[in-house]
Amino acid sequence: MNVLEATIAMLESMPDEDINKVYKYTRKLFEEIKPENPFGPLTKEQVLTDLAISRKEFEQGKSLDAREAIMEMRRSHGFI
């Protein structure tokens, strides 16, 4: 079980009142703390290099088609 699955399982077992408290607390954190953007601006060359790497990995079968990945997430979380 990964962290996301464990978190979802924990939330599913909580009463609605507690889930609302968790939601309000996490929302408050995001509203109070405005983190700096961790991603700096990229040059055209960096974008093209990343794209080339991505295409190469896809050709080598190291990635999933987006539709397949979404369907797998839906299956694993019981949406379908």
Solvent accessible surface area in square Angstrom, and as a share of the most:
residue,aa,sasa,rsa
1,M,176,0.79
2,N,87,0.45
3,V,124,0.71
4,L,102,0.51
5,E,59,0.26
6,A,44,0.34
7,T,52,0.31
8,I,55,0.28
9,A,43,0.34
10,M,108,0.48
11,L,52,0.26
12,E,131,0.59
13,S,93,0.60
14,M,47,0.21
15,P,85,0.53
16,D,110,0.57
17,E,117,0.52
18,D,47,0.25
19,I,55,0.28
20,N,82,0.42
21,K,117,0.50
22,V,57,0.33
23,Y,119,0.45
24,K,140,0.59
25,Y,133,0.51
26,T,53,0.31
27,R,129,0.47
28,K,114,0.48
29,L,68,0.34
30,F,152,0.63
31,E,97,0.44
32,E,112,0.50
33,I,104,0.53
34,K,154,0.65
35,P,101,0.64
36,E,154,0.69
37,N,114,0.58
38,P,113,0.71
39,F,160,0.67
40,G,49,0.47
41,P,137,0.86
42,L,108,0.54
43,T,80,0.47
44,K,154,0.65
45,E,120,0.54
46,Q,86,0.38
47,V,72,0.41
48,L,85,0.42
49,T,75,0.44
50,D,77,0.40
51,L,72,0.36
52,A,59,0.46
53,I,91,0.46
54,S,60,0.39
55,R,147,0.54
56,K,123,0.52
57,E,72,0.32
58,F,116,0.48
59,E,146,0.65
60,Q,97,0.43
61,G,60,0.58
62,K,141,0.60
63,S,54,0.35
64,L,113,0.56
65,D,55,0.29
66,A,72,0.56
67,R,189,0.69
68,E,102,0.46
69,A,31,0.24
70,I,74,0.38
71,M,67,0.30
72,E,91,0.41
73,M,110,0.49
74,R,110,0.40
75,R,135,0.49
76,S,62,0.40
77,H,53,0.24
78,G,60,0.58
79,F,155,0.65
80,I,112,0.57
